[in-house]
Amino acid sequence: MYIDGGIKRRKLMKNVERGKMMKKHKTSKNKGNLLLTIYFMIIVILCLTTFSIFYFKEKILSIGNSNISDYEQYNKHYVLITNNRDTAFWEVVYESAKEEAKKDSAYIEYMGKDLSTDYNVKEYLRIAIDCNVDGIIIEADESDEVAKLIDEAEEKGIRVVTVLKDSLKSNRQSFIGINNYTLGQLYGQQVLEIQDKNTKRILVLMNSNDSVTNQNIIYSSLKETIKNAPQKNKPLQIDNIMVNNENVFSSEEAIRDIIMDEAISPNIMICLSGVDTQCAYQAVVDHNKVGIINILGYYSTPDILTAVKKKIIHSTILIDASQMGSLAVQALNDSIKGNRVSEYLPVDIELITLANVDSYMEKIDEGK
């Protein structure tokens, strides 16, 4: 029994030793696999790092070796500030001004065009002054705030030119716009041409956001032209009404209310803005008033020209927006160079009717 017990103990000890050796061998093998994995990961990381360094080095070298002539350099910075940045009219003014500015190594920025936040004219004017630009082209107004800001800009050596709407109280260099008296005469002549025995009421849509003085000149000239002409029929009733055309929706609502109200609905409606013109002809179509209400429009978008072609709009006034942009930049350049600049530079206006609308539509199709 003693001998058997000794044999059993020795066998048991051998089994324990064999187990320890197998466990040790297995642990060593696991450690080896882990080390191989770590070494592999280090190699991969080193390869990726080397490739990244090489790639970005090549990119930097390619940028450094790029032709610097690909970038345009400018000597002056101008800005264009308008009340409404979404109209076709101001787009044409801007594009023309940009082309003219390039001739004198100047860059022109249309302030607010690509901003999500909408500021008013006074705020953009304040920003332009703080940025110390070289020149400002602005659709101004008659407010004291705008006049003071323009004077501040001039005192700092920033030249200011007003376009379409002036700031008479300010020290701006020049005003580029239309002759409002002549415009009123042109509208008056159109009224006399289309009136008949059924024409009783003429209504002028005046923009509540525009210069009252300028619009009153147009309105007075219109009335004077009609009054002084030989009357075919009894005297016409000529009125005006303020319309908020800050956006299309407010203009649409106001014009719809006018058309639907028999007490104020006119025989001839005269629009002094492109927005009102488009809203007026659309309202006339929507409410079956074509031929009942004659529209004298303003500006020449493709839609407005199409309406003239379809006899929905009798005629429309075209202001040479391209000429306006070019003259504004020329005035800035001359004033900065110390040359004498005229206080008022007139822009051409044209009358578009059924007789000549095709030629204007062709110009748009040709991209002119």
QUIQUI-V505874 format. One record per backbone hydrogen bond with DSSP energy under -1.0 kcal/mol. NH is the residue of the N-H (numbers start at 0). CO is the residue of the C=O. If there is no record, write none. Layout:
nh & co
NH & CO
NH & CO
This chain:
nh & co
4 & 0
5 & 1
6 & 2
7 & 3
8 & 4
9 & 5
10 & 6
11 & 7
12 & 8
13 & 9
14 & 10
15 & 11
16 & 12
17 & 13
18 & 14
19 & 15
20 & 16
21 & 17
22 & 18
23 & 19
24 & 20
25 & 21
26 & 22
27 & 23
28 & 24
29 & 25
30 & 26
31 & 27
32 & 28
33 & 29
34 & 30
35 & 31
36 & 32
37 & 33
38 & 34
39 & 35
40 & 36
41 & 37
42 & 38
43 & 39
44 & 40
45 & 41
46 & 42
47 & 43
48 & 44
49 & 45
50 & 46
51 & 47
52 & 48
53 & 49
54 & 50
55 & 51
56 & 52
57 & 53
58 & 54
59 & 55
60 & 56
61 & 57
62 & 58
63 & 59
64 & 60
65 & 62
69 & 66
70 & 67
74 & 104
75 & 104
77 & 106
78 & 134
79 & 108
80 & 136
90 & 86
91 & 87
92 & 88
93 & 89
94 & 90
95 & 91
96 & 92
97 & 93
98 & 94
99 & 95
100 & 96
101 & 97
103 & 100
104 & 101
105 & 100
106 & 75
108 & 77
110 & 79
110 & 108
112 & 109
123 & 119
124 & 120
125 & 121
126 & 122
127 & 123
128 & 124
129 & 125
130 & 126
131 & 128
132 & 127
133 & 76
134 & 76
135 & 158
136 & 78
137 & 160
138 & 80
139 & 137
139 & 164
146 & 142
147 & 143
148 & 144
149 & 145
150 & 146
151 & 147
152 & 148
153 & 149
154 & 150
155 & 151
156 & 153
157 & 152
158 & 133
160 & 135
161 & 173
162 & 137
163 & 175
164 & 162
169 & 166
172 & 159
174 & 342
175 & 161
176 & 344
182 & 178
183 & 179
184 & 180
185 & 181
186 & 182
187 & 183
188 & 184
189 & 185
190 & 186
191 & 187
192 & 188
193 & 189
194 & 190
198 & 195
201 & 236
202 & 267
203 & 238
204 & 269
205 & 240
207 & 242
209 & 206
214 & 210
215 & 211
216 & 212
217 & 213
218 & 214
219 & 215
220 & 216
221 & 217
222 & 218
223 & 219
224 & 220
225 & 221
226 & 222
227 & 223
236 & 199
238 & 201
240 & 203
242 & 205
244 & 242
250 & 246
251 & 247
252 & 248
253 & 249
254 & 250
255 & 251
256 & 252
257 & 253
258 & 254
259 & 255
260 & 256
263 & 260
264 & 260
266 & 200
267 & 200
268 & 293
269 & 202
270 & 295
276 & 272
277 & 273
278 & 274
279 & 275
280 & 276
281 & 277
282 & 278
283 & 279
284 & 280
285 & 281
286 & 282
287 & 284
288 & 283
291 & 288
292 & 288
293 & 266
295 & 268
296 & 314
298 & 316
304 & 300
305 & 301
306 & 302
307 & 303
308 & 304
309 & 305
310 & 307
311 & 306
312 & 306
313 & 294
314 & 294
315 & 351
316 & 296
317 & 349
319 & 347
320 & 318
323 & 319
324 & 320
325 & 321
326 & 322
327 & 323
328 & 324
329 & 325
330 & 326
331 & 327
332 & 328
333 & 329
334 & 330
335 & 331
336 & 332
338 & 333
344 & 174
346 & 176
349 & 317
351 & 315
356 & 352
359 & 355
360 & 356
361 & 357
362 & 358
363 & 359
364 & 360
365 & 361
366 & 363
367 & 362
